[in-house]
Amino acid sequence: MSRGVVCTALRSIAWGGRYLTIGFAAGIPVVRLNQTILKNISLVGVAYGMSAVLDQKANAEDWARLFRWYDEGKVKPAVGRVYPLAQAVEAMRSVYERRAVGKVVIEMPP
């Protein structure tokens, strides 16, 4: 990810907003910290794995809320392709090779 992309993203955040850093698929960006002062924004690193371990109760509540939203139709994952279990290797390869668009689902037999 180029510095320009991150700076553009930071400039697009509303006053008092938060920029969540989840991963670095496109490389580790360089961030100009003056953007945080100009718009009173926060940069937050998200380490889901550790937060799930350290605060299991909150994690369980978050998952319950997420599934409730799914049941209510408020969350609609973008499924790009569904693979049968027999094609699981191909499914994982499509993710690894960055060919997947949307979520990749592997169906398990009943």
Backbone bond lengths (Angstrom), bond angles and torsions (degrees), N, CA, C in turn:
res aa  C-N    CA-C-N  psi(-1)  N-CA   C-N-CA  omega(-1)  CA-C   N-CA-C  phi
1 M - - - 1.449 - - 1.515 108.15 -
2 S 1.283 115.57 130.84 1.456 118.00 -179.25 1.525 110.75 -81.23
3 R 1.292 115.37 159.50 1.460 120.88 178.34 1.518 110.27 -59.01
4 G 1.330 117.52 -36.69 1.463 121.25 -178.81 1.519 113.08 -61.05
5 V 1.324 117.13 -38.69 1.463 120.56 -179.91 1.520 110.41 -65.01
6 V 1.324 117.19 -44.58 1.466 120.55 179.78 1.520 110.19 -65.10
7 C 1.331 117.92 -44.33 1.462 120.42 -179.97 1.523 110.51 -62.36
8 T 1.327 117.78 -39.46 1.459 120.87 176.97 1.521 110.16 -62.80
9 A 1.327 116.88 -42.66 1.462 120.39 178.81 1.521 110.90 -63.04
10 L 1.317 117.05 -42.42 1.465 120.20 179.63 1.532 111.22 -66.03
11 R 1.321 116.92 -38.37 1.463 119.60 178.86 1.524 111.59 -67.02
12 S 1.327 117.42 -25.98 1.470 120.44 -177.60 1.523 113.27 -82.55
13 I 1.319 117.82 -10.26 1.462 121.71 -178.77 1.529 109.64 -76.46
14 A 1.320 115.73 139.65 1.472 120.85 178.85 1.527 110.29 -69.19
15 W 1.310 115.78 162.03 1.460 122.80 176.75 1.533 109.04 -51.85
16 G 1.315 116.42 129.45 1.461 121.66 177.17 1.524 114.26 78.10
17 G 1.330 117.24 11.47 1.459 120.75 -177.62 1.525 113.49 -77.41
18 R 1.335 115.43 178.72 1.468 121.45 178.75 1.521 110.09 -128.33
19 Y 1.304 115.93 138.93 1.467 123.30 175.23 1.518 105.99 -108.22
20 L 1.318 117.08 116.97 1.455 121.70 -178.13 1.515 110.13 -95.85
21 T 1.318 116.07 123.02 1.455 121.83 176.25 1.519 107.40 -95.65
22 I 1.336 115.96 114.89 1.461 120.60 -175.07 1.517 111.29 -109.30
23 G 1.292 118.12 -35.88 1.461 121.14 -179.58 1.514 110.40 -166.31
24 F 1.310 115.78 -179.61 1.457 120.96 -175.33 1.525 111.27 -131.60
25 A 1.329 116.76 55.36 1.463 121.13 -177.92 1.523 112.41 -60.98
26 A 1.323 117.45 -29.31 1.457 120.75 -177.16 1.527 111.95 -107.23
27 G 1.319 117.20 17.56 1.453 120.66 -178.83 1.516 111.35 103.99
28 I 1.308 116.16 164.44 1.460 121.08 -177.82 1.527 109.08 -84.86
29 P 1.336 116.78 119.95 1.461 119.85 -176.04 1.524 112.46 -79.81
30 V 1.324 114.67 160.54 1.458 122.67 171.67 1.524 105.52 -104.67
31 V 1.323 115.97 127.16 1.460 120.49 -176.34 1.522 109.45 -114.45
32 R 1.314 116.02 132.79 1.462 121.28 174.66 1.524 107.78 -86.66
33 L 1.312 116.02 112.35 1.461 121.01 -173.03 1.519 114.02 -68.36
34 N 1.329 118.06 -14.86 1.461 118.46 177.44 1.527 111.64 -60.71
35 Q 1.328 117.51 -26.05 1.464 120.83 178.16 1.530 111.09 -61.77
36 T 1.333 116.83 -33.81 1.463 119.81 -179.12 1.527 110.82 -66.82
37 I 1.315 117.11 -34.12 1.462 121.16 -179.91 1.527 110.60 -77.92
38 L 1.327 117.14 -43.86 1.465 120.84 -176.12 1.525 112.71 -60.63
39 K 1.344 116.93 -32.09 1.463 119.66 -176.40 1.527 112.63 -119.29
40 N 1.346 116.93 8.38 1.461 121.51 179.26 1.531 111.03 54.34
41 I 1.342 115.92 44.70 1.464 119.63 -178.41 1.520 110.87 -103.40
42 S 1.306 114.80 161.44 1.464 122.24 179.33 1.519 109.71 -113.87
43 L 1.319 115.88 142.99 1.461 122.22 171.33 1.523 105.99 -104.27
44 V 1.327 116.62 125.34 1.458 120.88 -175.81 1.521 109.29 -125.28
45 G 1.325 116.14 125.06 1.459 120.86 174.08 1.526 109.01 -84.95
46 V 1.326 116.30 132.12 1.457 121.13 -177.96 1.527 108.57 -110.40
47 A 1.320 116.23 114.28 1.465 122.48 177.37 1.516 107.25 -117.23
48 Y 1.339 115.81 81.35 1.457 120.35 -172.87 1.528 112.69 -55.50
49 G 1.314 117.93 -45.34 1.464 121.07 -176.04 1.518 112.68 -55.65
50 M 1.319 116.79 -47.77 1.467 120.15 -179.42 1.516 111.61 -70.74
51 S 1.329 117.75 -36.96 1.461 118.91 -179.96 1.522 110.47 -66.05
52 A 1.335 117.20 -34.09 1.468 120.82 178.12 1.521 111.04 -67.30
53 V 1.317 116.72 -35.09 1.467 121.27 179.40 1.524 110.93 -75.81
54 L 1.325 116.54 -43.61 1.457 120.92 -173.90 1.527 113.87 -78.40
55 D 1.327 117.72 -26.42 1.465 120.78 179.44 1.522 108.95 -134.41
56 Q 1.320 115.55 73.22 1.459 121.53 -174.52 1.527 112.47 -64.03
57 K 1.308 117.25 -35.39 1.467 120.13 179.90 1.528 110.64 -63.79
58 A 1.329 116.56 -49.03 1.467 120.35 179.11 1.525 110.56 -62.66
59 N 1.326 117.32 -38.31 1.456 120.85 178.60 1.529 110.70 -62.05
60 A 1.333 117.01 -45.32 1.467 121.03 178.86 1.530 110.70 -62.10
61 E 1.329 116.79 -40.39 1.469 120.70 178.08 1.521 111.33 -65.12
62 D 1.332 116.62 -40.62 1.469 120.81 178.62 1.526 110.85 -62.43
63 W 1.335 117.18 -44.77 1.462 120.71 179.81 1.528 111.02 -65.35
64 A 1.323 117.42 -40.44 1.461 120.65 177.81 1.527 110.41 -61.02
65 R 1.348 115.84 -43.63 1.463 120.37 178.46 1.525 110.51 -63.31
66 L 1.323 117.54 -44.02 1.458 121.46 -179.62 1.526 111.36 -59.92
67 F 1.342 117.08 -45.51 1.465 119.76 179.54 1.527 111.61 -68.99
68 R 1.321 117.21 -32.43 1.467 120.02 175.45 1.527 109.14 -64.14
69 W 1.332 116.88 -44.99 1.465 120.29 177.35 1.529 110.82 -60.91
70 Y 1.331 116.84 -38.66 1.468 120.01 178.20 1.527 110.05 -62.95
71 D 1.338 115.96 -47.01 1.475 120.65 179.21 1.522 111.88 -60.56
72 E 1.343 116.50 -33.16 1.466 121.58 179.77 1.529 112.65 -83.43
73 G 1.335 116.90 -3.27 1.460 120.40 -179.63 1.520 114.35 80.14
74 K 1.336 117.67 11.42 1.464 121.06 179.86 1.522 112.30 -80.55
75 V 1.325 116.73 -23.15 1.461 122.24 179.29 1.530 106.79 -120.85
76 K 1.319 115.34 123.57 1.466 120.30 -178.12 1.529 108.75 -128.84
77 P 1.341 116.90 94.30 1.467 118.71 -179.15 1.528 111.12 -60.71
78 A 1.317 115.63 140.89 1.461 121.33 178.14 1.527 108.23 -84.92
79 V 1.322 116.46 98.48 1.463 121.32 -179.78 1.522 108.32 -86.04
80 G 1.323 115.42 118.18 1.449 120.51 -179.06 1.515 112.94 -84.47
81 R 1.331 115.73 -39.18 1.468 119.49 -178.11 1.516 109.61 -159.56
82 V 1.332 114.76 143.33 1.461 122.01 177.13 1.526 107.69 -112.49
83 Y 1.342 115.99 127.65 1.462 121.95 179.62 1.526 109.23 -113.05
84 P 1.333 117.00 143.36 1.470 118.22 170.17 1.526 108.83 -73.40
85 L 1.323 116.94 159.11 1.461 121.25 -177.87 1.530 111.52 -54.42
86 A 1.320 117.40 -34.51 1.467 120.94 -179.50 1.528 112.44 -62.00
87 Q 1.326 117.60 -20.34 1.466 121.75 179.49 1.526 111.70 -108.74
88 A 1.320 117.02 25.04 1.463 121.37 -177.88 1.531 112.21 -60.03
89 V 1.333 116.50 -37.40 1.471 119.01 179.71 1.526 110.05 -62.94
90 E 1.317 116.96 -43.51 1.471 120.53 178.52 1.527 110.60 -64.44
91 A 1.322 117.00 -39.31 1.462 121.05 178.50 1.523 110.21 -60.37
92 M 1.313 116.48 -48.42 1.461 120.31 -179.63 1.525 111.25 -66.57
93 R 1.309 116.85 -35.83 1.468 120.38 177.77 1.530 110.25 -63.44
94 S 1.329 117.22 -39.30 1.470 119.73 179.99 1.527 111.04 -63.15
95 V 1.333 116.50 -34.85 1.464 120.16 176.96 1.525 109.64 -71.81
96 Y 1.335 116.26 -48.56 1.462 121.70 -178.03 1.530 111.97 -58.58
97 E 1.338 115.66 -40.07 1.466 120.67 -178.36 1.528 112.33 -86.47
98 R 1.312 117.39 5.65 1.459 124.01 176.88 1.530 112.45 60.33
99 R 1.337 116.24 35.38 1.459 121.16 175.97 1.521 111.50 -94.93
100 A 1.321 117.27 -13.80 1.461 121.62 -175.49 1.524 110.67 -73.27
101 V 1.307 114.92 138.01 1.461 122.11 172.91 1.524 105.80 -120.59
102 G 1.310 117.50 120.55 1.457 120.63 -174.19 1.522 109.59 82.10
103 K 1.315 114.83 -171.60 1.465 120.50 -178.76 1.516 110.27 -77.61
104 V 1.311 116.21 143.78 1.464 122.32 174.27 1.520 106.89 -102.76
105 V 1.311 115.80 125.40 1.466 121.81 -177.92 1.521 108.84 -113.13
106 I 1.332 116.15 133.24 1.462 121.39 173.42 1.520 106.35 -110.55
107 E 1.334 115.79 116.92 1.467 120.56 -178.31 1.522 110.37 -81.98
108 M 1.302 113.81 131.25 1.461 120.76 176.75 1.531 108.16 -95.18
109 P 1.333 117.98 141.53 1.462 119.10 177.74 1.536 109.97 -66.08
110 P 1.335 116.73 150.74 1.470 119.83 -178.91 1.517 113.23 -65.26
